[in-house]
Every structure is written in C-alpha cells, then in structure tokens.
Amino acid sequence: MQGDFRRILTQANESKGAAALDAIESGLSVPTEGRPAVAAQHLATLAFRFQGENRLDLAARAYDLAARVTPAQAASYRLAAIRTRILDLCRRKMFDPVEGLLQELRAAKAEAGDRGQNDPSLIHIAWDYELAGDAEGAVRSYLLSRVARDLLGGQALTIDGDTLERKIRNLRILQMNALAEEGRHEEAQALHERTRHVLGLGPLRIYDIVSAREAAADGEGEYRELLGPRRITEPEIAFLEGPVALTSSCGSLDAPPQYVARFKDCLTFPRSNIVLQGNRLIYDLAAHPLAGVADIKDGVNPDQIMTAVYGARRALAEEPAETQSLDAGLMMFGLQSKNYGHWLLEFVPRMLWFNDRACPSDFPICIGDHMPETHRQILELLDERDRRILPLSTQAIRFGELGVAPVPTFFPFDSRPGVPVYDAVWPADVLGAMRGVVLERLAARGVDLRPSGRKIVLSRRGFAQRQLLNEAEIIDVLTRQGFEVVYPEKLSFAEQVALYHTANTIVGSASSALTNCIFCNSRARVIALIHEDRSFNFRGYSSMIRSSGADLLFIRGKTVAGAAVHAFHANYSAAPALVLRGLEALSGRD
C-alpha cells in the first residue's frame, strides 16, 4: 500500500485530484505499513496545496482522510477539515449546512483543545460579499456570524463597526427597496419574513402611498388648505471666489400647498414621518411626483423603531408588536426632529397652521422625548392655544385623531445614490411668516430686538462633524476685528433669536447654527464657511437665510480628508485671509 499511496499522492494533480482522493479512500482499509503519521502528513500537505488552488472541497476531503489515517492526530485534522468545509460552502453560497458545521466546529475545537485563532472569519466573508454588491450572500454570511458569535465567542461587530443585527437589517432594507421599486412588494415581504424573527422585528404589511390631500379626498379625513401651491424663485448664490459650477440639482420651484389635516384611527411611529391608516400610508414626501430622487431613510437610522420601504406608489411597513393609544394629538415628531436645523425648517413652520381655527385647541402637541429643551421653548412661544406639550417615547402610537401639517417644501432626507444631490429651495413666504411670528411674540415678552451692531463668530468646536479645523485661528483673527465668540447651543431660543436679529455681521460654518440666520435683520451680513464640495446644499442655505433679507456670502475652504462620513459633513479648513476678504466684500455692498 505504501508504494501505491505515494503514487496516488504524486498523481493528485489538478485534473486527477478527486480521483486520487477516491483511490486513497478506497485503500485506507489497507494498513499504511506502520507509518500513519507520515501518511497523514502527506495528506495534510496535499490539502494545503488544494487550499492554495482554491479547491476547498478537495482540501476538506484530504484533511478528513488524514484524520482517518492517524487516530493520534485525528482531532486536529478533523478540525481543519471542518474549518475548510465551512469556507468552501460559504464561498459557494451553500449556506444551509454551515450552521450544523458550526456546531461540529465547537465540538471539534473542544476535542482538539483549540482556542480558535484559525476559525473561519464569517464576518470577512460577509464583508467580501457586501463589497461585491451581493446583498443576499452578505446577509446569509452575517446570519452565520451571529451563530458563530453566540456559539464560539466570535467577532461581535462588522468590519465597519455595525452590530450584526443592524447590518442584516440595513442590507435587507436595501434588498426590499430594490424589489419594491420594481413593484415586487410580495417578494420583499417574503424576504423580510425570512429574517425578522432573528432580528426581533414584526411582519410587514403592504400599503398604498397617498398624500394627506389624497387621503382626505377619499373621505377618510378633513383637509383645510391655508396657502395654495405657488411658484417661487431660485435664490441668488454668492461665492467669494466668483461663480461656482454646482453639481447638485436645483430643488423644485413649485412650492407645495400648506394645510392642516385631521385623520382618525392612525398608527404612527415617533421617530418616523409616516402615518398609517387602514391600508394606506399617508406621507407627502413618498407621494410626491419627485419622490424617485429621495432616499427616504425610514428604518435605517439608529433611532428608528420600525422598518419601511417604498416603491411604485406602494410601501411596506412593519406592524408593531406593541402600541400605546392616545385620543388625539398634533404631529410635531418625525425623522431627524431632534436635529435643530431639521426642526426649525421642517417642523416649526407647522405651528402656523396648527394655530388655525380648524385645529382643535384641546389636541396636545406631540414631540419626541429625545428633543432638547430649545425645541419645547419654540413651541411654547408659537402656540396660541396654550396646548399641552406631550413627549413621546419610541413606542408606536395609535391616535384616535391626529392633526398633521406639511413641510414647507419638498425636502428629502437625502438624494438617492446615483442621482445628483437634490438642493431644496425653501419658500420665503412660509419662513418669513414664521420669522415674523417669532419676532412679534418675543417683542411682546419684552425681549430687546433693537439693532446692536454686534459682530459675532459662531463656534462649532463642540461638534464632531463638519468641523472648521482651524477655528481657533479664525477666531483669533476675527476677535482682533471686534468679533465676539458665540456658542449658540448654550443659549435659550429667545437669546439666540435676539442675538442673531440684533447683530450686524455673522460668521459661521454652514450648519444648524447658521439656520438661525432666518431671524437676522434685513441689513445683516452673513459669511457662511464651508468645505469645497460643490454638491452641498448652497441653494437651501441661500433661500433660508435670504428669506430674512440678510446678505449672504459663501467662502469655500479646503476639505480635509478624515473619517468616512457623508460628503456634506466633511471637516475643512479656511484661510483667515479669505474671511477678511469676505468681510471687506460684504461691506462694499452698502
């Protein structure tokens, strides 16, 4: 047998590998002339060669044969066989048997006294599938990674730092979105069903997408239009460097109607924008003719409590396992409502319409319980009915009756991949009306809004993204020009409005803090510092700030490469000389 064994090993080439292993296996009943360890080593060497040739199925067989040849080393060879077979099956997308092999791997590791340094990295396999755009391969591999984590103490986080559960959920949403866009909602529903129990999610139902106006027209609610659709103008954008060819697309100049609507028996999610009523999903953004450019994001952000995907005028939304009930309320919660910039632009203007007589005064104003104190201060200032403000936790809420009002413009959370960034244009009439009410109420409370001539520079030192990295240098130069440093997040809302309205000149990074320039006086000068990305929402900032009548000038600094973040949130630096030139340019416009 020994001579035959050596000959077979020699012939185990690329064309005869499987046949050679068959011959070896059939001859194992013949003793290997008292040298089983040597024979096993030959087989292990052959297995190693097969691995190098990426013939993992043959490598696993060779390790199994080595284990049969030498009982003394069987445990270690059997362990190698199981590890190799797991890799082979995952790479060939034969995932079903792998969970059982992970159980075998646990027993084999215990028998061999192995600590697991050479266990297959299922997370790396999943990551390879993800990078290759194979979402299903990635999901199946991440699911197996969960088993390895729980069974073998394997890696708990993905390559990019997500939990396995969040990664699986987000990949499933990508898959379901693709199916929904093709009108294959039932297939998306079935895909979710395959993994929802693992992730602790509820089942998905299919809903028809409608706007608030369409929902009311069907007789399922009341709709009162307070400001009709109208055409608005594209804002003027001024750069210190001169005209810049932007890579974003201008948002719609058709401003949507503004209304207050009421719907009965509605299901809502306090971190989401959707309203479910019967078999309909009421959501102006998803129902808009331009919804195809929007990456709507429900269910992807860490603070979301439900899953929803959209496509072909239908949507799938997760049914909550538990809900709480409220008789009535006004919807002042939703996606990104915690963020001050989103809050001021998307949510606060709704109070103009909730103050209308069509909206009952006994409906509480419902907000997310994660909102900062300034949000509540704004509501108390704008509310004319002395309504109760009711913070809501993340649990789904079923309202007996719900009051809703719109965002002032079509404003997607983000543009979809592959399409130009959608740069929303904000209507000056709505923002101007909100500004007017805020200033009027503050004046009535005795807040001094007289021009002060102050020059302020806004600090963003406490924020991790979109940092002006040489802020200290800029501040040093500006303080010698009579500027004072302001940290808006440390001020009450009334103090912020008074500061912005009475100031003569404001310099700051284009961020949530600069959104307060809506409250500037009409003779104010504003310098917005930003990175060099030409897809940034320059039209959005211009339209909101110029709604106050203030003069606005953008200065683009240099983007500084750093952590992988959205291009809008990249850190940057700006030359102090450019800021001084900007101030001189603005003063020359008098």
Buried (B, 14 or more C-beta within 10 A) or exposed (E): BBEEBEEBBEEBEEEEBEEBBEBBEEEBEEEBEEBBBBBBBBBBEBBBBBBEEEBBBBBBBBBBBBBBBBEEBBBBBBBBBBBBBBBBBBBEEEBEEBEEBBEBBBEBBEEBEBEBEEBBBBBBBBBBBBEEEBBBBBBBBBBBBBBBBEEBEBBEBBBEEBBBBBBBBBBBBBBBBBBBBEEBBEBBBEBBEEBBEBBEBBEBBBBBBBBBBBBBEEEBBBBBEEBEEEEBEEBEBBBBEEEBEBEBBBBBEBBBBBBBBBBEEBBBBBBBBBBBBBEBBBBBBBBBEEBEBBBBBBBBEEBBBBBBBBBEEBBBBBBBEEEEEBEBBBBBBBBBBBBBBBBBBBBBBBBBBBBBEBBBEEBBBBBBEBBEEBBBBBBBBBBEBEBEBBBBEBEBBBBEBBBBBBBBBBBBBBBBEEEEBBBBBBBBBBBBBBBEBBBEBBEEEEBEBEEBEBBBBBBBEEBEBBBBBBBEBBBEBBEEEEBEEBEBBEBEBBBBBBBBBBBBBBBBBBBBBBBBBBBBBEEBBBBBBBBEBBBBBBBBBBBBBBBBBBBBBBBBBEBBEEEEEEEBBBBBBBBBEBBBBBBEBBEEEE
